[in-house]
Amino acid sequence: MGGRRRGQSWPADAAGLHDALVAAMFERMCASGGHEASTRAVKKTTDATTGTDATVVVGEGCARGRIDVMGGIGDYSGCVVAQMGTKRETRASVKFRERLSGENRLVVRTTMKTTTKTKTTETKTFECDFRQVFAVKTFDPAVTREYFETKRPKEDGWAAYTAGSIGEVFRAFLRDEESKLVELRRWVRRCALGSDCEVEIESDVPQGKGVASSAAVEVAVAKAVIDCALKSGVASLEDPRFRAHVAMVPHYCHSAENNVVGAPCGFMDQYACFHCEPGSLLALNCDLHKTSVADGPEVFEFVDMPRELAVVGIDSGIRHSNTGGSDYAKVRCGTFMGKMLLIDELNARMGWSLKCGAISLCAVLSAEMWDHGSWGSPGNWYQHIDEEMTGDLYMAMFGKHYDEPYTNVDVNETYAPRSNVSHALREHARVNEFIDILKKWSSDAGEDARLDNSRRLGDLMFASHDSYGSVGLGSTHTDDLVTLVRELDPERKNLFGAKITGGGSGGVVCVLHRDCAESRALIERVRERYQSMHELKDKPDIILDCGVDRDA
């Protein structure tokens, strides 16, 4: 590792950089008048509701769950990802009712419904003083996070997603000094200082399955706050600057999950829950360094699924988590460590001057160069990155990994930077190829050509699944589902590919199949074999069954 230069200085923490990139993205949205798709997503709710409860304005919002077709954990590395919405959704209503006496209150009630054979319903209620959970003059997320971490029992943590979403939307409004939004800022202060806030949430998006149930709550609540402002007459979708705030809702919700809840996630889920619909893919560019500049690429686009293809999500029954102490957090941390090691090698061997905080991992090097090398490193580039490295050694060499405070290097832990970087770079290449095949798809092509393309899409999914396992984010149960897909249609005439989704370590397996009765019969056999294999009372649940015209 002779190219490494110990003691090299690096920029400040990732939170500060992320805020700067989000601010740059907001300015881009202001200049362009926001995304038309974002405005449509909010107007769907606004136009469909009456919005009043007697004299009290009721804001309403809706967000779908999502299934991660390709991309998954590559989002925090600047990967392109491909997501699809489910019909299962989260609905939220928000009221700000004038306080009559005493301290203003925050009340959150959630009703979580399952759509399995048991059809259970769980209702929770959270209540507190509004001024305890929020810093009402600034809505500093650190205050809200401290409240949930130190002043509430752990079982109340679910309410942090709602509080964080409200707080981050309000914080964005208050920080915007545009004179046209003065009434909006006054409304926020009235709500914060003199109103009770009542939030009602109803959802059938499964929790802990890796289908973005938490992001769906955040986005639905944020949309309800936006809707409340519109119905209160303090904002208008005719105002380009307010439309820019609407377009930024996924980033506000992402900040809530990172900075209030304390879950180190990328922003893939929040964008997906805001925009996704069943039957088409949201292709999202997660490289904020590129998309936040004025002439940068578009953040997202919609890609049609061919009519002959469909996806199904099968629940493994193993609960997924990406909170701070999970394997997901360790892999993320190891990825940023590997990024630092790679950039140091590139600077030394190529004479470059890359700065770790100024570029995403997927923009540093292509998968082709990683695997096959270039001038400065014939053969490959991965040979220069340690397969394993202790946190103690890494910190002695670099002092930080530039993902603080979202993840932190544990000096007593051993990380796998090479495999973590490999996954991100190769997944980025796989997703780009996946999307390119879909864009070029022709239903008029011959059956053999379409079958070859379908199988290639499946190859990319199988490779993605195997890559999750290589970084420690697989599970035996999801492996079993993927293996059954392979075994029950070995010639891949109907079942083309399958992969673990989201943050991995359990959750849902996404299966790409031909949209026909034969495929659905095979999927039933997969469920039956899985039930028998694990001695389950029922077959595993179908989370998503979606062709162009069908969603369960």
N, C-alpha and C positions, 0 to 999 in steps of 0.2 A: 504493500500500500504506500509506495514511496511518494505518490503525488500529494499526500495529505499535508495540510499546513495547520498545525495545532495553534490554538490561540487566536484564530481568525475571528474578527468581530462581525456581528450580524445585526440586522435591524431589531426594533422593539417587538412586543408580543403580537400574536396572531389576531387577538381581539381588536387591537388598534388598527391593524392593517385591514381587517375585514370591514370595520366601520368606515374606513376611508373608501374602500371599493364599493360598498353599498351607497355611500354618498355620491360617488361618481356615477353609479348606475341610476340614482334618482335624478341627477342632472341630465343624463341621457334621456330618461323618460320625460322630463319636463320639456326638453327640446323637441321631442317627437310627439308630445301630447299623450304619452302613455300607449299601452297596447290596446288595440281595438278588441282583441280577444279577452283582455282583462275586464274591460268595461262591459262587454256582453255577459261575462260570468257573474258580475254583480247585478246587472239589470234583470237577469232571469229571476232573481229573488225579489227585487224591488217591484217589478211589474206584476208579480204574482200574488202579492199580499196587500192587505188593507192597511196594516201598519199602525193601528191605534188600539188601545185598550182604554175605553172611556176617553179621558183627556191625556193619557200617557202614550207617548210614542213607543212603538215596539219595532225594533230593528230585527230583521231575520236574515239568516245566512245558512247556506248548505254547502257541504263538501263531500265528495265521494272518497271512498277508500281507493287504493290503487294496487295493481299487481306489477311487480318489477319483472318485466319481460327480459331485459338485458341491462347491464350497467351496474346496478346495485351499489356496493361500497366504493365504486370508483368515483362517486360524486365529489368527495372531498379532495381528490387528486386532479380535478379539472376534466374528468372523463365525460364523454357524451353518454347519455343513458336513454333507454326506451321504456316508457311506462304506459300502462293502460288503466283506465278507470273501471271501477266496479259499479253495479247498480246499488249496492249497499252503501248507505250514506249516513252522514251525521248532520242533524239539523239543530240550529241554535237560535234562540231569541234573547234579545237584550233589552231591558227597560231601565231608564233612569227616571226614578220617581222622586219628586221633591220631598226632602226630609222635613218632617213635621216637628221633631224634637230629638235631642240627644245627638249621638254620633251617627254619621251616615254609615250604612251597612253595605257589605258585599255578600250576596246570597247566590250560591251556585247549586243547582239541582240537576243531576244527570240521571237519565234512564237508559240503561244499556240493555238492548234486546238481542237475543240470539235467534238464529233462524234454523237451528238444528232440530232434531226430533224432540228434544226436551223442551224447546221453546221457553226458556227461562227469561225472566226479567229481573234486573238488579237496579235499585234506585239508591242514590247517595245524595246527601245534602251537606253542603259546607257553608258556614256563616262566620263572618268576622267583621270587625270595624274596618271600614274602607281605608282609613288613615293608618292603620297598623300594617296592612299588606302593601300599601303604596306610599311612595314619597310624592305627595300630591302636587308639589310644585314642579317637579322634574320627571317623575316616573322613572327614576333610576332603577334599572333592573337588579342591581346588587342589593337594594333594600328589600325587594320582593323575594329574592332568592334567600337572603338571610332569614326572613320571616318564616319561610317554609322549612328551612333547615334547622332553625333553633327554637322556634316558638310554636310549632305545630307537630303533632305526632306523625310518624312516617306514613301511616295509612291515609293521611290527608294530602299526600303528595300529588294525587291525581288533579286536585284543584289548581295546582301551579300552572298547568297548561292553559287553563282558562284565564287566570289572573295575568300570566305572562303575555298572552295575546292581547288582552285589553290594554295592559300597560305599555306595550311596545307600539301599538297603534296611536295611543294618546301621546306618547313621547315623541313620535315622529311629527304629529300635528303641532305640538308645542314648540318644537325646534325649528319649524318652518316659519320664517319671519316675513314671508310674502304678504304684502298689505291686503291683497284680495282675500286672504284667508283669516282676517282678523276675527270675523264672527265665528269661525270654526274654533279658533283658540279660546275665545270667550266661552263658547259652549263647553269645551273640555274642562275649563276651570269651574264652570257652574256644576257640571257633573261631578267633578272631583271634590268640591268643597261643600256642596249643598244638596246632594241627591243620594238616595239609596240606589244601588245597582242590583238588579235581579236578572240572573242568567238561567235559562232553561235549556237543557241539552238532551236530545234523544238520538240514539245511534244504534244501528245494527251492524256496524263495521266491527268485525271480531277483534278483540284485544289480544295482544301478545302473539300474533300470528305473522308479523312481518308485512302487514298490508297497510301500514301508515295510519293506524287508528288514532294515535296521538296527534299527528299532523292534521288529520281530518277535524278533530276538535278545535285545534288552534285556528285553522282556516275558516271554519264555520263561524266561530265566535268573532273573528276579525271582520268577516263579511257582514255580520250582524251589527257590529259597531259602525261600519261604513254606512250601512243601510239606515241606521238610526240617525246619523248625521244628515243624510240626504232627506229623510222624512221630517227632520226638525227644521229644515229650511236653511241650514247654516253652510251647506255645501251643494255643489251642482256638478253633475257629470259633463256639463257643457264647459266647465273650467279645466283647461289642459293641465294645470298644476295639480288639481285634485285628482284628475285621472291618473297622473303620475303616481300619486300616493296609492291609488287603487292597484296599479301595476306592481307596486312594491310590496303588497301584502305578503306574498310568499317570503320575502326577506325579513319582514317584521316578525312573522311567525317563526322563521328559522332562528332569529335572535332570541325569541322567547324560549325556545327549546334549549338552545346553547347556554344562554346567560341567566335564565330564571330556573328552568328545570334542572339544568346541569348535565344534559345528555349531549355527548360530542358527535352530532350528526352533521351531514352536509345538507344542502337545501333542496335536494331532489324530491323528497316526500311532500314538502310544502307546495312546490310548483305543481307536482302531480295532482295533489288534492284540490288545488285551486282550478286547474284547467282540464283535467282528464275527463274523457267520456268513454263509455264502452264502445268497442268496435274500431277504434282508431288509436294509433300510438302517438304519444307525446315524445318527440325527440328533443331532449333538453341538453344544451351545452353548459356544462357546470364550471367552465373556466371563466370566473369573474374578471380575471386580469384582462381577458380579451373582450368579453361582452360588455364591460362597463365603460369602454371608451366610445367616443362619439361615432367613429366610423367602423366599429367592431362588428363582428357577426351577430346575427339575431340570437336571442337567448333560446328560443324554442321554435319548433314548427310541428305541425300535425302531419303524420304519415298514414295514409290509408292502408288498412289490412286488406289483402286480397280476399275476395268473397269466398274462395274455396278453402281458406285457412281459418282456424279458430284457436283460442287458447283456453285452457281450463286450469284453475288453481285448486290443488288438492292439499288439504290440511294434514300435516304429519302428526298433529296432536302434541308436538313438543313446543313449549312456549319460548318465544324469542325475546331477547332483551339487548338494548345497546346502551345502557346506562354506564356511568363512569367506571365501574369495576368489572365490566364484561370483557370477554375475549375480543369483541368488536373494538373496544377502546384500546386494547393492547396492540391489535393489528394496525389500527390507525396510527398509534404512536410509532410503531416500528416503520410504517410507511414514510412518515415525516423524517425519521432518523435516516432511512435509506435515501430519501431525497437529498438530505444534506450531504451524505457521503458521496452520492453521485455527482452533485454539483461541484463539490470540492475536487473530485477527480477530473471532471471536464475542464474546470478552470486551470488546473495544473497541467494537464496533458494537451489541451487544445489552445491554451493561451487566452481563454475566454474570461469574462468578468461577470458571470451570472451572480445574482443575489437571490438567496433562497426565498426571501419574502416578496420578490417582485415577479415571480413566475410560478405557474402551477407545474406539478410533476409531469403531467401529460404533455406539456409544451416544452419540457426540457429535452426530451429524447423520444424518438419514435420506437415502436416495438421492433421494427426492422433493424435499427441501429443497435438496440439493446441486445438482440439475439445474434446479429451477424457482424457487428462492429463497423468501424469507419476509420478514416485517417485519425491517428492518435491512439487507436486501440483496435488493431486488426483482430478478427475472430469474433469478439463480442465485447460488450461493456459490462456485463454482469459479473465477469471474473474479478472486477475490482471492488465489488461490494460484498461484505462479509455475509456468509450464510447465517451465522449467529454472532451476536455481540451483546455483552452485558451492558446494562444501563450505566454501571460504574465506569467502565472503559469509555463509553461514548461521552459521558459528561466530562470526563477528564480531558478528552480531545476537543470538544466543541462547546460545552457549557450550556447548550440549549438545542432544541430541535425545531423551533419555530412553529409549534402548534400550541404553545402555552396561551391561555390557561385551559384550553379545551381538553388536552391530554397532557400528562406530565411523565417524564422519563423516571422510572423507578430504578434506583441504583442497585437494588437487590434482584432485579428481574433480568431474564435473558430474552432478547428479541431476535426476530428473523428478518432483517432488513432486505436481504436479496429477494426472498420469495414475496414479500409484501410489495416491493417495487415492481417485480415481474407481473404480479396480478394486475396492478393498476395499468401499466403500459400495454399489456396484452389485451386486457378487457377493453380498453379504449379502441384498439384496433379491431377487436371482434365486433363491438357495437357499431362502429362506422361501416364495416362490411355488411352487417345485418341490415342496417337502414338503407344502404346503397342497393342491396338486392330488392328490398321492398319498393323503393322508388322506381326501379327499372322493371318491375314486374309487369308482365303482359299476360292477361287471361286468354289472349288469342294465340299465345305460343303453344306448341305441341305438348302433349301429355308428358312425354319424356323430359322435355326441358323444364316444365313446371315441377315435376317430381324431383329432378336434380336440384333445383333451387330450394325446394322445400327441405330436402335432406341437408343441403348446405346450411340453411338456417338452423336446423336441428344440430348439426355438427358444432356450430358456434355456441349453442346453448349447453350442449354436453361438455364442451371445453370450459365454459364459464363455471359450470357446476364443479368440475374436477379442480379448477383453480381455487374455488372457495375452500375445498378440502385441503389444498396444499398450504394454505395460510392458517389452518386451524379453525375455520368457520363453517365446517360441515357438521353433519350429525349422522349417526347410523340410521335413524329413521328416514331422513330425507334421502340418504343414499339408497335405502331399500325401495322407496318409491321410484327413483330414477332407474334403478336396476330393473324393476318390474316393467317399466315402460320399454326398456330395451328388449327384455326377454319375450314379452307378449306380442311384439311385432318386430321380429328380428330382421325382416327385409325392409322395414320402415316404409311400408306402403301407405300407412294411415297415421301412425304415431311417429313424428319426425324428430322430436327432441324434448329435453326436460332439464330443469335446473332448479336449485335452491334459490330463494329470492331474498331481497332486502338485505338486512344485516347478517343473515345466515344463522348458524347455530340452532336450527330448528325452523319452525314456521311452515310456510306454504311452499310447495313445489309447483312451478309453472310448467305446463305441458303444451307444446305446439302440435296440433293435429289437423288432419283433413276434416273439413266441416261436413260430416256425413254420419249416417246411422252406424256404419261399421266401426268408425272411430269411437263413437260414444259407447258401443258395446264393449270395445276393448278397454276403455277407461273404467267401465263398471267392473271388468275382470281385475284390473289393477287394484281397485278399491277392495274387492272381495279377497284377493290374495293377501293384500296388506292387512286386512282385518284378521284373517286366519293366522298370518305370520306372527302378529303381535297379540293375538288372543284378545281382541277388542270386542266389546259388547255390540258396537255399531260399526258400519263402514266409515272410513274417514270422510269428513265433510267436504263438499264442493264449495269453495269460496268464490270462485268465478267460473262461469261457463259462458264464453262470449265469442260468438261469430259476429259477422257484420250486423245481423238482424236479431241477435239473441243474447240475452244476459240474464243470469239467475241471481 
